[in-house]
């Protein structure tokens, strides 16, 4: 039967969601003071860049943005039997007493976010940690809930949710992908 792909968010919907997330962050934090965005590698990198741009357009200030690799903090590295592929972590300033917003494209079980919070503690003691995601697909295994959500998108366990954000000129979309299998 093959693989089916269904577009559930288009470029316009993604842009509206990112705008809403940026406004909610600024309202929640009463502006951009002491705010830092930390993208979880790799899904949060482009999304955090877009949020940073929106905040700059709204507030007229550049919020710092870091990138966090959580490979060594994941609880499933041993289970996969694969050698983990490390990415670069780049935190541009101290996190001590900062309002950190972790950014990722999709939240599923919550395990990635738990690993990210563990990793953040190696870079200081934030005043608070909040979470921004473009898509919340449910199926949490840990008591973690995002503070800023673009879209709640219920999905089946066997489905994949792919967020495609282009660097420039490509197609922005969120897809649900289902492998129908072979009979």
Beta strands, then each sheet from edge to edge (+ up, - down):
strand 1: 3-9
strand 2: 35-40
strand 3: 64-68
strand 4: 99-107
strand 5: 128-136
strand 6: 148-152
strand 7: 160-164
strand 8: 173-179
sheet 1: 1+ 8- 7+
sheet 2: 3+ 2+ 4+ 5+ 6+
end
